Amino acid sequence: MSEREQTEFTRPFVVTGLAEGESRLTIEANSQECERLAQRFMIVSITSLAASLKLRLNPIGEVDVSGRLTAEVVQTCVVSLELVTALLAESFSLRYAPGAREPIEDRSFGVDDEQPSEALFDDTVDLGEMVSQQLALALDPFPRVPGAQIAVATDADSPAAGPFLGLGALKW
């Protein structure tokens, strides 16, 4: 394990016991884990992070994980630099398959495409890291305080105002 994995939100789960059915569990990040995750994601803070998970072994030996995360995060408004608090609630599903998979670097996936399975090593899934990654996807990349707008300076007397306004003076 890398140093980052040891210091953030980690909840290893051994999946060998799933042959008898499914497992349901809830995980929650403590205040130190929330603080380290906020630093990792470069946001102001994570007040809370929890997830309800269901894990089951499917007929071909892969582990299906479905869950719902809830979190309260504080980010900085991209317009006014004020603090923006957001309550997140996201559902997700993933699949883990034993062994390494070929790296998929240049392939794009659409909404309706089946996503490839994650690699499962040593019959262990790190549920904390999985939830952390889902949280990263749920964060607003451009948080704004309600009503925040970007002011655009224009020359009100000129209908041709815009970023190329000064280029007209450069004609030969």
Number of C-alpha atoms within 10 A of each C-alpha: 5 6 7 12 12 9 12 21 26 20 17 13 14 12 19 12 13 15 13 9 10 16 14 12 10 13 17 19 23 13 13 13 19 22 19 17 23 20 14 13 15 11 15 16 19 24 18 17 24 19 22 16 20 16 21 21 21 14 8 7 13 18 26 17 21 16 18 17 22 18 21 15 21 18 24 19 17 17 14 12 13 14 15 16 19 16 12 15 15 14 14 12 14 15 19 20 18 16 11 11 12 6 7 8 6 5 6 8 9 7 6 6 8 8 13 13 16 17 16 19 12 10 17 15 21 15 19 22 16 15 27 23 12 17 20 14 11 15 18 11 10 10 20 20 17 8 6 14 11 9 7 6 8 13 10 8 7 9 9 12 13 12 8 8 13 9 8 9 7 6 5 4
